[in-house]
Amino acid sequence: MLSYQHAYHAGGPADLHKHIALAELLARLTAKRRGLSYAETHAGRGLYDLSGAESRKTGEATTGIARVRPDPESPFGKALAAIRAEHGAEAYPGSPLVARALLRPEDRMTLMELHPAEAPALRQAMRGSEAAIHQRDGYEGLLALAPLRPRKGLVLVDPSYEVKDEYAGAADFVRRLVAKWPEACVMIWYPILSAGRHRELLAGLRPLAALRDEVDFLPAPARGMSGSGLVIVNAPYGTEHVFAAVHRATEGILAPVRS
């Protein structure tokens, strides 16, 4: 949705879940020399200021990244340090900058962002990189371009879920993408709300081989999102260690849900 802007939520508990997992997964996928195509359907602006008015209004970063001391040798710790060395101590990287910090010269990045304010900000945040940035609907855009080159890929699907049918829409997109680009690993993030609409997403992904991780936020919020979920489709061997690393890094902030 074009009304959504992630600056209000940057660095919160859901971002920790998503970005630490993304960094760990990227580290695993780039361990071998074969090039990787990295893509996002909803890239956002890429870089956030935790001292800005949006972040201060919600205070979500104080319940997330402010409570974490990332291991400087971990993938996320390295990415965060690189961004803050360049942009200052109050900078927080969105997923495009986390990926940029961890990708290699032989890898390629394709970012989709439709929002008329976020897309130009994304171009500014990614200046100096060779990322292909498209201001278009992410689902339409990636389905039109897939399969990307190199064929080995990782796609992050991270919509706002502001409308009810976006859960089913995300699942439909992933099924169509994997059918067209079977070499792609796809990571889908979703919020856990009292309405339980994420179950529609999970039902739509059921035909695909996938790993899932859900966490509750600590302490439990009084209202709104109570937790965060990730599904990885076409997960590479050893992906369960990705989630284990997230849980170790966020102990006391995110509580793994045992299903």
N, C-alpha and C positions, 0 to 999 in steps of 0.2 A: 504494500500500500504506500502511496506517495505521502501520506501524513506521518509516517513513522520516521523518527530520527534516533539513531542508536546512542547519540552523545549522552542522553539521559541515563543510560544503563551501562555505559562503558566501565569495565573493570569490576563489575559486580560478580556475585557467585556464579551465575550462569556463564559469564565470560571465562572465568577461571576453568570451569569444567570443559568448555569447548576449546579454549586456546591451549591449555596444557595437553589435552588429548591430540589436538591438531599438531602441535610441535613434536610430540612423541611419535606420531604416525609418520610425519614427514622425515624424521630422523631415520626411521626404519626403512622407508621407501627409497631414501637417497643413499643408503649404506652401500649399495652396489653401483657400479659406474654407469649403468644404463640410464639414459636421460628420462626425465619425468615431465609430463604435462600437468600443471596445477591449474585448476579453474574454480571460480566461485559464481554462484547464481545471484547472490545478493551481497555485494562486497562492502557496502557502506562507504564511509569517507576514509577509512584506513588508519587514521591517526586521531587521537582524542586527548583533550586537555582536562585532566582531573581537577584542576583549579578553576575551570570554567563554570559559568552560571548553570548550565544544564546538569553537570555532574553534582554541583553543590545543592541543587534543588532536590534531587532524589536521595543523595547520600549513599547510593548503592555501592560505590567504590569503597566506602568505609567498611562495608560488610564483606568485601571481597578481597581485592588486591592489596588493600591497606593492612590486611591481617596475615599476609603471606610473605615469607622470605625465601624466594625461589633459590634452589640450589644453583649457584653460578655455573656449574658444569652441566646442568640439565639443558635439554633443547629449549624449553621455554625460558629458563634463566638466561641463556645466551642471547636469545632474541630480545627479551626485555631490556637487558643491559645495552645491547647495540642501539636500540631505539632511544633509550634515555641518554646515552652518550651523545647522540646526535641532536635530540630535541628537548632535553631537560628532564629533571626528576619527576615532574608532574605529567609527563607524557605517558600515554597508554596505547599500545599498538592494537589495532583491529587485526582480523585474520590476514588481510593482504600483507601487512608489514611483518607479522609473525612469519608468514611464508617467505617473504622476500629475504628476511634475515637468514633463513635456513636453506634456501634453494641454491643450486650451483650454476655455474655458467652454462652448462649443457642442458639445463632445465628451462621450461617455458611456462609463462604465466598468462592466463586469460581471465579477465575480471569483468563481470556484468554488474551494472548499477543503473537503475532507471531514474532515480530521484533527481529532479532538476538542480537541487542544491548539493546533494551528496556526490554526484558524479564529477563536477568540477573540483570539489575538494579532494576527491580520490586521485584525480590526475595530478593535483599539486603534491599530495602526500607521496605519490609514486614517481615523482620527477627524478630523472636520472636512471630509472630502470627501463628495461625493455618490455615491460608488461604490455599486453594488448588490452586496452580498456574500452569497453563498449557501453554506451548509454542506451540500453535496450532491455526489454524484458529478459530476465536471465534464463527462464525455461525455454522460451522461443529461441534465444540466441545460441545457447549451447546445443540444443537439438539440431539447429541449422549447421553448426560448425563441426559437430562430432562425426567421426572420431578425430580427436586432435593428434598432432604429431609433436613429440614422440607418442606412440600408442599407449605406453604405460602411463597411467594417469591417476590423479586424485582430484575429486570434485567435492567441494563443500557446499551443501545445501542448507541455507540459513535464513529462511524467510521470516517475516514479522509475525505471521499467524494472527493478523488483526481481523481477518474475516473467517467465518466458520469453515468455508469450503477449501481453505488453504491446506488443511491437513490432508484431505483426499487429493488435492492438486499436487502436493509435494510427492506423495507416493506414486501417483500416475506418472509424473515427470521422471522419477528414478527408474521405474520399470521401463519406460520408453528409452531412457538414456542407456541403460545397461544392455538393452536389446541391440542398440545401434553401436555401442562402444563397450564390448564385453571385457576389454582389458582395464577398464576404469574401476578403481576403488572409490566408493561414494560414502561420505560421512554426512549424516543428516542430524541436525540439532532440532530439538523441540522443547517447548516449555511444559511443565507439569502444573496444571491448574485444577481447581476443585471440580470444574465441569468435566474433566477427563476426556476432552476432545482428542488428545493425542492417541487414544486407542484406535481411532479411525485411521490415523497414519500408520500405526503398527499393523493393523489388519491389512492395509493396502500393500505393505512391504512383506507380508508373510510368505508370498511365493518365492521370495529371493533368499539366498543364503546370507545370513547376517548375524552380527554380534551386537548386543545391546547393553547399555550401561545407564542406570538411572541413579540420581542422588537427591537427597533432601537437603535443604539449606538449614544451617545451624547458626543462631537459634531460628526456630520456625517463624517466618514472617506472620504478622497479624492478618495480612490480606495479600491478594495478588498471587504471583508465582511462588509456589512452595518448593519447587525443585526443577531439575534440568535432566533432559534425556539425550542420549546419543545412540544412533544406530550406524554401524559400519557394514556396508554391503560390499561383497567381493573383498573381504578383509584379507590382508596378507598373513602368511604364517606368523604366529607369535603375537597377534594383535591383542590378545588378552593381557599381555604385559603393558600395553599402552594404558589400559584402564587401571591396572594396579599402580602404575606410576602416578596417575592422577590422584588416586586415593591417598597415597603416601604424602604427596605434596600438599594436600588440602585437608589433612586430618584436623578435625575440630571445626571445619568450615562447611564441608560437604560430607554427608553421611551416605555411604553406599546403600542402595535399596536392594535387598536380597529377594529375588523372585524365584 
